[in-house]
Amino acid sequence: MDFKFETVKANRISQNIVEQIRGAILEGELKIGDQLPPEKDFARHFGVSKSSLREAYRVLEAYGLLEIRQGMSGGAFVKEVDLRTVKDSLVNYFFFQNPGLREYTQIRMFIEPQVVKICAEKATEDDILYLEDNIHAMEQEPDGESFMSDLDSAFHKKLVDITGNKIISLIVESVQTALINIKRIVHTDEEFLHMVCQGHEKIVAAIRQRNPEMAGQAMIEHITDVETGMLASKNGSMIITEKGLLKRI
């Protein structure tokens, strides 16, 4: 392959390499499945050491843009960005930034009421039955443990799947995963579980009635109730506040 990559400046070697390779992928010069040149040749092309090139590869691998294979047929290969990698990166970002619960509520208020309005118009009978079965399963978990890790995520994932919008799915699923992680830390209780189930029931009832406005209002009430319930949780080693997670004194 004939590359147009430039030699790089010493003070930001690996980042410069990352930017050039990433740019080549986004512009279509490098395509999914393409193998990059051998390390020795590619490092010489950039005018850098193999260790600097490997550092750039590690960053690109973390971005989900490269796959590093070992063995005789190994090397660095361009890969399709895995949605799970992007979501995990967002969740990690949320964790380290430690946003307040109000920030989670605000982004949910912007998006999720509109999601269920779309669902009220697009959901099939099978979609609605899936959501109803999900709620029934959640009601069988008196300790709330399974719903935190599986059922609650599945409910909200189904809603965004119905919209068919991948960008909405990315945002909502990432926020939901972050919130579930927080629920584990602050130890929400059985009362919280029942409140969530009731909120989901109202949302699905509105979707079944094909009533977008009712569905949107039910979601707004549900998001508000979740915020109130999480702020009131006092069972864990940490508490969630409007400003973020805090250790209990």
ROSEMAR-557251 format. One line per 2 residues: number of its first residue (from 1); their letters; for each residue x, y, z of N, C-alpha, C. Coordinates in pm, whole numbers. Example, Ala and Ser with C-alpha at 12.3 -4.5 7.8 and 13.67 -1.06 7.14 Angstrom:
residues 2
1	AS	1319 -569 780 1230 -450 780 1320 -330 780 | 1285 -225 708 1367 -106 714 1290 3 787
end
This chain:
residues 249
1	MD	84 -120 0 0 0 0 87 125 0 | 45 225 -73 121 350 -84 61 453 11
3	FK	131 477 124 79 568 225 139 706 211 | 64 805 256 110 944 253 140 996 392
5	FE	167 904 485 194 945 622 323 1025 630 | 325 1123 723 440 1210 740 523 1167 860
7	TV	651 1205 862 730 1186 984 669 1274 1092 | 694 1238 1219 623 1303 1329 718 1380 1419
9	KA	659 1475 1494 736 1557 1586 762 1481 1715 | 880 1500 1771 923 1420 1886 838 1443 2010
11	NR	780 1562 2028 711 1591 2154 572 1530 2162 | 522 1476 2053 390 1412 2057 386 1299 1953
13	IS	487 1215 1963 506 1112 1861 386 1020 1846 | 350 950 1955 246 848 1942 111 910 1905
15	QN	79 1027 1961 -48 1091 1930 -54 1133 1783 | 58 1178 1730 63 1216 1589 37 1095 1500
17	IV	97 982 1537 74 859 1460 -73 819 1467 | -129 826 1586 -271 793 1606 -358 878 1514
19	EQ	-332 1009 1512 -414 1100 1432 -403 1069 1283 | -282 1037 1237 -264 1008 1095 -332 878 1053
21	IR	-317 773 1134 -379 645 1098 -531 656 1110 | -577 721 1215 -722 739 1233 -779 818 1115
23	GA	-708 922 1074 -753 1002 961 -761 921 833 | -662 834 812 -661 749 691 -779 653 692
25	IL	-816 604 811 -930 513 821 -1059 588 792 | -1076 706 854 -1199 782 837 -1216 832 694
27	EG	-1105 858 626 -1112 906 487 -1121 793 386 | -1113 670 433 -1129 556 343 -1001 509 278
29	EL	-888 572 311 -761 525 255 -726 387 311 | -761 365 435 -747 233 497 -887 179 519
31	KI	-910 55 479 -1043 -4 488 -1044 -119 588 | -1164 -156 631 -1180 -265 727 -1117 -392 670
33	GD	-1032 -454 751 -963 -575 709 -824 -551 656 | -790 -426 620 -655 -396 572 -552 -422 682
35	QL	-439 -476 641 -329 -498 734 -227 -387 717 | -185 -329 829 -81 -227 823 54 -293 795
37	PP	150 -218 742 281 -274 709 351 -331 832 | 452 -415 812 528 -468 926 581 -355 1013
39	EK	589 -379 1144 628 -275 1239 759 -206 1200 | 856 -286 1163 987 -229 1131 977 -130 1015
41	DF	906 -169 910 892 -83 792 808 40 823 | 700 21 899 609 131 928 676 233 1022
43	AR	752 182 1119 823 272 1210 926 354 1133 | 995 290 1036 1092 363 955 1022 469 869
45	HF	901 435 820 825 529 739 790 655 819 | 751 635 945 717 749 1031 842 819 1086
47	GV	952 749 1085 1073 805 1145 1071 796 1296 | 1016 686 1349 1004 669 1494 1054 530 1533
49	SK	1062 507 1663 1100 374 1712 978 281 1709 | 1006 150 1715 896 55 1718 813 69 1845
51	SS	875 108 1954 801 125 2080 699 239 2069 | 736 348 1999 643 460 1979 526 416 1891
53	LR	558 336 1788 452 287 1700 357 195 1777 | 412 109 1863 329 17 1941 240 94 2038
55	EA	291 202 2094 210 284 2184 90 342 2109 | 114 387 1986 4 439 1904 -96 328 1872
57	YR	-46 209 1843 -133 95 1816 -224 66 1936 | -166 74 2057 -246 46 2176 -361 145 2190
59	VL	-335 271 2157 -440 372 2163 -548 342 2059 | -506 312 1937 -601 282 1830 -680 155 1858
61	EA	-616 60 1925 -685 -63 1965 -791 -30 2070 | -758 59 2163 -854 101 2266 -972 176 2203
63	YG	-945 251 2097 -1051 320 2024 -1141 223 1947 | -1093 100 1931 -1168 2 1853 -1141 9 1705
65	LL	-1035 80 1665 -1005 97 1523 -907 -7 1469 | -828 -66 1557 -731 -167 1516 -751 -295 1596
67	EI	-714 -406 1532 -706 -535 1600 -564 -586 1586 | -500 -617 1698 -362 -667 1696 -367 -818 1710
69	RQ	-321 -889 1605 -320 -1035 1606 -177 -1086 1624 | -166 -1195 1699 -36 -1254 1725 -12 -1372 1630
71	GM	111 -1420 1627 143 -1539 1549 198 -1510 1411 | 214 -1617 1332 275 -1607 1200 195 -1516 1107
73	SG	63 -1521 1118 -22 -1438 1031 -71 -1313 1104 | 2 -1278 1209 -40 -1165 1291 -2 -1031 1233
75	GA	-32 -928 1311 -5 -791 1269 -115 -699 1314 | -114 -576 1265 -216 -476 1299 -315 -466 1184
77	FV	-444 -488 1213 -548 -488 1112 -655 -384 1145 | -703 -317 1041 -812 -221 1059 -941 -298 1084
79	KE	-1016 -259 1187 -1140 -330 1219 -1257 -234 1224 | -1374 -290 1210 -1495 -211 1224 -1514 -176 1370
81	VD	-1547 -51 1397 -1564 -8 1536 -1677 -87 1599 | -1645 -149 1712 -1744 -228 1785 -1826 -135 1874
83	LR	-1958 -141 1860 -2046 -53 1937 -2026 -75 2087 | -1999 -198 2127 -1978 -227 2269 -1856 -152 2322
85	TV	-1750 -144 2241 -1631 -71 2282 -1662 77 2305 | -1740 134 2215 -1777 276 2228 -1861 297 2353
87	KD	-1958 209 2376 -2043 222 2494 -1962 208 2622 | -1872 111 2624 -1788 92 2743 -1702 215 2768
89	SL	-1653 276 2662 -1572 398 2677 -1654 511 2738 | -1779 524 2692 -1866 627 2747 -1897 602 2893
91	VN	-1924 476 2927 -1954 442 3066 -1833 472 3155 | -1713 437 3107 -1591 467 3183 -1574 618 3200
93	YF	-1606 693 3095 -1598 839 3103 -1693 890 3210 | -1816 840 3210 -1913 882 3311 -1861 854 3452
95	FF	-1801 736 3469 -1752 696 3601 -1645 792 3652 | -1549 823 3567 -1439 907 3612 -1477 1054 3623
97	QN	-1572 1098 3543 -1619 1236 3555 -1715 1253 3672 | -1776 1143 3716 -1866 1143 3831 -1973 1252 3820
99	PG	-2053 1250 3714 -2158 1352 3701 -2264 1334 3809 | -2333 1441 3842 -2440 1434 3939 -2563 1366 3881
101	LR	-2648 1318 3969 -2768 1249 3924 -2856 1342 3841 | -2858 1470 3874 -2939 1564 3797 -2894 1569 3651
103	EY	-2764 1552 3626 -2716 1553 3488 -2767 1431 3411 | -2769 1315 3478 -2826 1197 3414 -2974 1219 3385
105	TQ	-3044 1278 3482 -3187 1303 3464 -3211 1397 3347 | -3129 1501 3335 -3149 1598 3227 -3133 1535 3090
107	IR	-3028 1453 3071 -3008 1393 2940 -3119 1292 2910 | -3167 1223 3014 -3278 1130 2993 -3405 1206 2955
109	MF	-3427 1320 3019 -3547 1399 2988 -3544 1451 2845 | -3425 1481 2794 -3413 1529 2657 -3451 1421 2556
111	IE	-3416 1295 2588 -3422 1190 2487 -3536 1090 2508 | -3547 1034 2626 -3632 916 2645 -3783 941 2630
113	PQ	-3836 1058 2668 -3978 1079 2638 -4007 1077 2488 | -3912 1127 2408 -3930 1122 2263 -3919 979 2211
115	VV	-3831 899 2274 -3816 759 2236 -3949 685 2249 | -4015 700 2364 -4139 624 2384 -4254 680 2299
117	KI	-4247 806 2261 -4347 859 2167 -4334 788 2032 | -4211 768 1990 -4188 693 1866 -4235 549 1881
119	CA	-4207 491 1998 -4248 352 2024 -4400 337 2016 | -4473 438 2064 -4620 431 2061 -4672 424 1917
121	EK	-4593 472 1824 -4634 471 1684 -4576 351 1607 | -4458 303 1648 -4388 202 1569 -4390 61 1628
123	AT	-4414 48 1757 -4402 -83 1822 -4499 -184 1764 | -4450 -304 1738 -4535 -413 1694 -4595 -483 1815
125	ED	-4689 -572 1790 -4747 -650 1899 -4640 -734 1968 | -4548 -789 1892 -4439 -867 1951 -4350 -780 2039
127	DI	-4325 -656 1996 -4246 -564 2078 -4314 -540 2211 | -4443 -516 2207 -4518 -485 2330 -4522 -607 2421
129	LY	-4541 -724 2364 -4541 -846 2445 -4405 -867 2511 | -4298 -837 2440 -4163 -847 2497 -4150 -756 2619
131	LE	-4196 -632 2606 -4187 -536 2716 -4272 -580 2835 | -4390 -633 2808 -4476 -680 2916 -4415 -801 2986
133	DN	-4358 -893 2910 -4291 -1009 2970 -4172 -966 3055 | -4102 -864 3008 -3987 -811 3083 -4032 -760 3220
135	IH	-4143 -688 3223 -4194 -633 3350 -4235 -748 3443 | -4303 -849 3390 -4345 -963 3471 -4224 -1033 3532
137	AM	-4118 -1049 3453 -3996 -1111 3504 -3933 -1026 3613 | -3935 -895 3594 -3877 -804 3692 -3951 -812 3825
139	EQ	-4081 -830 3817 -4163 -838 3938 -4134 -963 4020 | -4070 -1062 3958 -4036 -1185 4029 -3902 -1176 4101
141	EP	-3838 -1061 4097 -3707 -1043 4160 -3720 -954 4283 | -3760 -1011 4396 -3787 -929 4515 -3665 -857 4570
143	DG	-3544 -910 4546 -3425 -842 4599 -3372 -737 4503 | -3423 -736 4380 -3383 -633 4285 -3251 -657 4217
145	ES	-3182 -767 4250 -3047 -786 4197 -3048 -812 4046 | -3131 -905 4002 -3129 -942 3860 -3175 -828 3772
147	FM	-3274 -753 3820 -3327 -646 3735 -3222 -540 3710 | -3134 -517 3808 -3031 -414 3790 -2937 -451 3677
149	SD	-2899 -576 3672 -2796 -615 3576 -2852 -656 3440 | -2978 -699 3436 -3029 -756 3311 -3161 -695 3265
151	LD	-3263 -709 3346 -3398 -679 3300 -3422 -531 3275 | -3373 -445 3363 -3392 -302 3343 -3321 -256 3216
153	SA	-3199 -304 3197 -3124 -271 3074 -3198 -320 2951 | -3250 -442 2959 -3319 -500 2844 -3444 -420 2809
155	FH	-3515 -371 2910 -3636 -293 2887 -3604 -167 2808 | -3507 -90 2856 -3474 36 2790 -3406 13 2655
157	KK	-3329 -96 2644 -3267 -128 2515 -3374 -159 2411 | -3479 -230 2453 -3586 -263 2360 -3655 -136 2310
159	LV	-3676 -41 2398 -3741 84 2358 -3660 155 2249 | -3529 166 2271 -3448 237 2170 -3432 153 2043
161	DI	-3433 21 2056 -3426 -64 1937 -3548 -41 1848 | -3663 -19 1909 -3785 4 1832 -3773 129 1746
163	TG	-3703 230 1795 -3687 353 1717 -3603 330 1593 | -3511 234 1597 -3423 208 1484 -3313 310 1468
165	NK	-3290 393 1571 -3189 500 1564 -3066 457 1641 | -2955 433 1572 -2833 383 1635 -2770 486 1729
167	II	-2782 614 1696 -2722 718 1780 -2798 727 1912 | -2930 724 1905 -3010 724 2028 -2975 602 2111
169	SL	-2963 487 2045 -2929 364 2116 -2797 377 2190 | -2697 433 2125 -2566 450 2187 -2575 534 2314
171	IV	-2645 645 2306 -2653 737 2420 -2735 677 2533 | -2854 629 2501 -2944 579 2605 -2885 457 2674
173	ES	-2832 362 2598 -2776 242 2659 -2655 274 2746 | -2574 369 2705 -2458 407 2786 -2501 471 2916
175	VQ	-2599 560 2909 -2650 624 3031 -2714 521 3122 | -2791 428 3066 -2857 326 3146 -2754 236 3215
177	TA	-2648 199 3144 -2544 116 3205 -2478 188 3320 | -2448 317 3301 -2388 396 3408 -2480 404 3528
179	LI	-2609 424 3506 -2705 432 3617 -2718 299 3690 | -2714 189 3616 -2723 58 3681 -2601 35 3769
181	NI	-2484 76 3723 -2364 65 3805 -2379 145 3934 | -2441 263 3924 -2464 345 4043 -2564 278 4136
183	KR	-2669 218 4078 -2769 150 4161 -2705 38 4242 | -2607 -31 4183 -2537 -136 4256 -2459 -76 4375
185	IV	-2397 37 4351 -2314 98 4454 -2398 151 4570 | -2511 213 4539 -2592 274 4645 -2696 176 4702
187	HT	-2705 55 4643 -2792 -51 4696 -2939 -9 4703 | -3001 6 4588 -3145 32 4585 -3218 -92 4639
189	DE	-3338 -71 4694 -3407 -178 4765 -3531 -228 4691 | -3608 -315 4759 -3726 -375 4699 -3832 -269 4665
191	EF	-3844 -168 4750 -3941 -61 4724 -3906 13 4595 | -3777 33 4574 -3731 98 4451 -3767 11 4331
193	LH	-3747 -119 4344 -3780 -212 4236 -3928 -201 4198 | -4015 -200 4298 -4158 -191 4270 -4192 -59 4200
195	MV	-4126 47 4241 -4150 177 4178 -4109 174 4031 | -3996 111 4001 -3950 100 3863 -4050 17 3780
197	CQ	-4096 -93 3837 -4192 -178 3765 -4320 -100 3733 | -4369 -24 3830 -4490 54 3808 -4471 157 3697
199	GH	-4353 220 3697 -4323 317 3592 -4320 253 3455 | -4257 136 3447 -4251 64 3320 -4390 21 3273
201	EK	-4474 -20 3368 -4610 -62 3333 -4689 53 3270 | -4675 173 3326 -4747 289 3272 -4698 324 3131
203	IV	-4567 312 3111 -4510 341 2979 -4563 243 2875 | -4561 113 2908 -4604 11 2813 -4755 21 2788
205	AA	-4832 54 2893 -4977 70 2874 -5005 181 2773 | -4931 290 2782 -4950 401 2687 -4908 361 2546
207	IR	-4799 283 2536 -4756 235 2405 -4863 143 2346 | -4919 55 2428 -5023 -35 2379 -5146 42 2332
209	QR	-5175 155 2397 -5288 238 2356 -5257 327 2235 | -5131 320 2189 -5086 401 2075 -5106 550 2103
211	NP	-5068 587 2226 -5086 725 2271 -4949 787 2299 | -4889 856 2200 -4754 911 2218 -4743 1009 2335
213	EM	-4841 1097 2350 -4832 1198 2457 -4839 1132 2594 | -4927 1034 2609 -4936 962 2736 -4806 887 2764
215	AG	-4748 827 2660 -4623 754 2677 -4510 848 2720 | -4503 965 2655 -4400 1062 2690 -4414 1110 2833
217	QA	-4537 1136 2877 -4561 1182 3014 -4528 1072 3115 | -4560 948 3080 -4528 837 3170 -4377 823 3187
219	MI	-4302 844 3079 -4157 835 3089 -4101 950 3174 | -4154 1070 3158 -4110 1184 3239 -4131 1154 3387
221	EH	-4247 1101 3421 -4277 1068 3561 -4184 958 3611 | -4157 860 3524 -4067 750 3562 -3925 801 3590
223	IT	-3875 885 3503 -3739 939 3521 -3731 1019 3651 | -3833 1097 3679 -3838 1177 3802 -3841 1086 3925
225	DV	-3922 981 3919 -3930 887 4032 -3797 815 4055 | -3728 779 3947 -3598 712 3961 -3499 805 4029
227	ET	-3496 930 3988 -3405 1025 4052 -3436 1038 4201 | -3563 1054 4234 -3603 1068 4375 -3565 944 4456
229	GM	-3592 825 4398 -3560 702 4468 -3412 681 4489 | -3331 717 4391 -3186 699 4404 -3128 799 4504
231	LA	-3179 921 4506 -3131 1020 4603 -3167 979 4746 | -3277 904 4759 -3322 863 4893 -3253 737 4943
233	SK	-3178 666 4855 -3117 541 4894 -3004 565 4994 | -3009 493 5107 -2909 512 5213 -2845 380 5256
235	NG	-2857 275 5171 -2816 142 5215 -2671 107 5183 | -2611 171 5086 -2478 132 5042 -2366 204 5114
237	SM	-2242 171 5074 -2125 237 5131 -2107 376 5072 | -2183 404 4964 -2179 536 4902 -2321 584 4880
239	II	-2336 714 4865 -2467 772 4833 -2454 852 4705 | -2564 864 4633 -2565 946 4512 -2632 1078 4545
241	TE	-2572 1185 4499 -2628 1318 4522 -2648 1385 4387 | -2706 1502 4389 -2722 1577 4264 -2587 1613 4204
243	KG	-2480 1611 4285 -2347 1650 4237 -2258 1530 4207 | -2305 1408 4238 -2223 1290 4209 -2221 1192 4325
245	LL	-2142 1085 4308 -2129 984 4413 -2039 1034 4524 | -2082 1009 4647 -2003 1047 4764 -1993 928 4859
247	KR	-1878 914 4924 -1864 809 5026 -1944 847 5148 | -2006 744 5209 -2078 769 5332 -1979 801 5444
249	I	-2014 893 5528 -1925 930 5641 -1945 833 5755
end
